Amino acid sequence: MKLVSASASPFVRKVRVLLHETNQLEKVDLLDVKTSPLATTDDVKAANPVGKIPALIRPDAPALYDSRVICRFLDARVQSGLYPQTMLWDVLTLEATADGIMDAAVLVTYEGRLRAPEMQDEAWREAQWDKVARAVAAVNTRWMSHLAGPLDMGQIAIGCALGYLDFRHDARKWRRGNDALAAWYEDFSQRPSMIATAPKD
C-alpha cells in the first residue's frame, strides 16, 4: 500500500502516528507530494477526486481517503484497538473535535499563504481561529479524563492537532488558559511516534 502524503499535513500525521503505534510502517510506503488547493498534483487527484490528502492506495481495491476512514481501516486491519468498542462514540467525537481544529487551523494557514494580500479577509480568518480556540478549551474542560486513559485514536488526533497549532500558529498561544491540556501534550508529544512524525515544510 502507498500513503499519499505531505509532512506538513496534520491529517497525514494522524495516519503516520497510527502506523508507528501499530507496527505497520513496513506495510505502507509514503508517497510524498507537493500539493495545494490551488495546484493539486495528478497523484493526489488520481487517488482522491476531491484532491485532498491523505489517501491510501491499495493494490487490490479502490483508494481510501479522509484520514478518519484510513485510520479506521488500518486499525481494523491489525485489530490494534485504537477504536475500542466500549468507548467508541467518545473516541469518534474526540477525533472529530481534533479534525475540526485541524480544518480551521489549516484554513487560517491557507488564508495567509495562498490568497493575495488584497484578498485576505481578517474577519473570516479570526472566525476560523475562534473555532480552534473553542475546541481547544472544550478539550481542556471536558476531555482530560479521557486523555489520561489508554491510548486511542482520539488521543492521537488531539496530539496531531495541537502539534499543528505549534507548527503553524505558535504565536496564537493555544496553551494560555488550557493548562491541563498543555501539560498532557507536553508528555504526549514525547512519544516516539510523535517525534518521528514531526511536521516539516
C-alpha positions as CSV (number, residue, x, y, z in Angstrom):
1,M,0.0,0.0,0.0
2,K,1.0,3.6,-0.5
3,L,0.1,6.7,1.5
4,V,-0.2,9.8,-0.5
5,S,1.2,12.3,2.0
6,A,2.9,15.5,2.9
7,S,4.9,16.0,6.1
8,A,3.2,19.3,7.0
9,S,-0.3,17.9,6.9
10,P,-1.8,17.2,10.4
11,F,-4.2,14.8,8.7
12,V,-1.4,12.8,7.2
13,R,0.4,12.9,10.6
14,K,-2.6,11.1,12.2
15,V,-2.1,8.2,9.9
16,R,1.6,8.1,10.3
17,V,1.4,8.1,14.0
18,L,-1.1,5.2,13.8
19,L,1.3,3.3,11.6
20,H,4.1,3.8,14.2
21,E,1.9,2.8,17.1
22,T,0.5,-0.3,15.4
23,N,3.8,-1.5,13.9
24,Q,2.5,-1.2,10.3
25,L,5.3,1.0,8.9
26,E,6.7,-1.7,6.7
27,K,3.3,-2.3,5.2
28,V,2.8,1.2,3.8
29,D,5.1,3.2,1.6
30,L,5.0,7.0,1.8
31,L,4.3,8.8,-1.5
32,D,5.3,12.4,-0.6
33,V,3.7,15.1,-2.8
34,K,3.8,18.8,-3.1
35,T,0.2,19.8,-3.4
36,S,-2.2,22.6,-2.5
37,P,-5.8,23.6,-3.2
38,L,-4.6,25.9,-6.0
39,A,-2.2,23.4,-7.5
40,T,-3.4,19.8,-6.9
41,T,-1.0,17.2,-8.2
42,D,-2.0,14.4,-10.5
43,D,-1.1,11.8,-7.9
44,V,-3.5,13.3,-5.4
45,K,-6.3,13.7,-7.9
46,A,-5.9,10.1,-9.1
47,A,-6.2,8.8,-5.6
48,N,-8.9,11.2,-4.3
49,P,-11.2,13.1,-6.7
50,V,-11.7,15.7,-4.0
51,G,-8.0,16.4,-4.3
52,K,-7.1,16.2,-0.6
53,I,-4.5,14.2,1.4
54,P,-4.0,11.7,2.8
55,A,-5.2,8.9,0.5
56,L,-4.3,5.3,0.9
57,I,-3.7,3.5,-2.4
58,R,-4.4,-0.2,-2.1
59,P,-3.2,-2.7,-4.7
60,D,-6.4,-4.7,-4.9
61,A,-9.1,-2.2,-4.1
62,P,-10.1,1.4,-4.6
63,A,-8.0,4.1,-2.7
64,L,-9.3,5.1,0.6
65,Y,-9.4,8.8,1.6
66,D,-10.2,11.0,4.5
67,S,-7.9,10.5,7.4
68,R,-10.7,9.1,9.6
69,V,-11.6,6.4,7.1
70,I,-7.9,5.5,6.6
71,C,-7.3,5.3,10.4
72,R,-10.3,3.1,10.9
73,F,-9.2,0.8,8.1
74,L,-5.6,0.5,9.4
75,D,-6.8,-0.1,13.0
76,A,-9.2,-2.8,11.9
77,R,-6.6,-4.4,9.7
78,V,-4.4,-5.4,12.7
79,Q,-7.1,-5.1,15.4
80,S,-5.0,-2.7,17.3
81,G,-7.8,-1.4,19.5
82,L,-7.4,2.3,18.9
83,Y,-11.2,2.5,18.4
84,P,-12.3,0.5,21.5
85,Q,-15.9,-0.6,21.2
86,T,-16.7,0.3,24.8
87,M,-15.6,3.9,24.2
88,L,-16.3,4.2,20.5
89,W,-18.6,7.2,20.5
90,D,-16.3,9.2,22.8
91,V,-13.2,8.3,20.7
92,L,-15.0,9.3,17.5
93,T,-16.2,12.5,19.0
94,L,-12.8,13.4,20.2
95,E,-11.3,12.6,16.9
96,A,-13.9,14.7,15.1
97,T,-13.1,17.6,17.5
98,A,-9.4,17.3,16.6
99,D,-10.2,17.2,12.9
100,G,-12.3,20.3,13.4
101,I,-9.3,22.1,15.0
102,M,-7.1,21.0,12.1
103,D,-9.7,22.0,9.4
104,A,-10.0,25.5,10.9
105,A,-6.3,25.9,11.5
106,V,-5.4,24.8,8.0
107,L,-7.8,27.3,6.6
108,V,-6.1,30.1,8.6
109,T,-2.8,29.0,7.1
110,Y,-4.2,28.9,3.6
111,E,-5.7,32.4,4.0
112,G,-2.2,33.8,4.7
113,R,-0.3,31.7,2.3
114,L,-2.5,31.2,-0.8
115,R,-4.6,34.3,-1.0
116,A,-3.2,37.5,-2.4
117,P,-2.8,40.1,0.4
118,E,-5.5,42.4,-1.0
119,M,-8.0,39.5,-1.0
120,Q,-7.4,38.3,2.6
121,D,-10.3,38.6,5.0
122,E,-9.2,39.2,8.6
123,A,-12.7,38.7,10.0
124,W,-13.0,35.4,8.2
125,R,-9.6,34.3,9.5
126,E,-10.5,35.2,13.1
127,A,-13.8,33.4,12.8
128,Q,-11.8,30.3,11.9
129,W,-9.5,30.8,14.8
130,D,-12.4,31.2,17.2
131,K,-13.4,27.6,16.2
132,V,-9.9,26.4,17.2
133,A,-10.0,28.3,20.5
134,R,-13.4,27.0,21.4
135,A,-12.5,23.4,20.6
136,V,-9.2,23.5,22.5
137,A,-10.9,25.0,25.5
138,A,-13.6,22.3,25.3
139,V,-11.0,19.5,25.3
140,N,-9.2,21.1,28.3
141,T,-12.5,21.4,30.2
142,R,-14.3,18.1,29.2
143,W,-11.9,15.5,27.9
144,M,-8.9,15.4,30.3
145,S,-10.0,12.2,32.0
146,H,-10.3,10.5,28.6
147,L,-6.9,11.8,27.5
148,A,-5.4,10.3,30.7
149,G,-6.7,6.8,29.7
150,P,-5.2,4.1,27.5
151,L,-4.0,5.2,24.0
152,D,-6.8,5.5,21.4
153,M,-7.3,7.4,18.2
154,G,-8.9,10.4,19.9
155,Q,-5.7,11.0,21.8
156,I,-3.6,10.6,18.6
157,A,-5.8,13.1,16.7
158,I,-5.7,15.7,19.5
159,G,-1.9,15.3,19.7
160,C,-1.6,15.9,16.0
161,A,-4.0,18.9,16.1
162,L,-2.0,20.6,18.9
163,G,1.2,19.8,17.1
164,Y,-0.1,21.6,14.0
165,L,-1.0,24.6,16.1
166,D,2.6,24.8,17.4
167,F,3.9,24.3,13.9
168,R,1.9,26.9,12.0
169,H,0.3,29.1,14.7
170,D,2.6,29.2,17.7
171,A,2.1,33.0,18.0
172,R,-1.5,32.4,18.9
173,K,-0.5,30.7,22.2
174,W,-3.1,28.0,22.4
175,R,-1.8,26.9,25.8
176,R,-2.9,30.1,27.5
177,G,-5.8,29.2,29.8
178,N,-5.5,25.5,28.9
179,D,-3.1,24.3,31.5
180,A,-4.3,20.8,31.8
181,L,-4.2,20.1,28.1
182,A,-0.8,21.8,27.8
183,A,0.6,19.5,30.5
184,W,-0.9,16.5,28.8
185,Y,0.5,17.5,25.4
186,E,4.0,18.1,26.9
187,D,4.1,14.4,27.7
188,F,2.2,13.1,24.7
189,S,4.5,14.9,22.2
190,Q,7.5,12.9,23.5
191,R,6.1,9.6,22.3
192,P,8.5,8.1,19.8
193,S,5.6,8.1,17.2
194,M,5.1,11.9,17.6
195,I,8.8,12.7,17.5
196,A,9.3,10.6,14.3
197,T,6.4,12.3,12.5
198,A,7.1,15.9,13.5
199,P,5.9,18.2,10.6
200,K,8.4,19.8,8.2
201,D,7.9,22.4,5.5
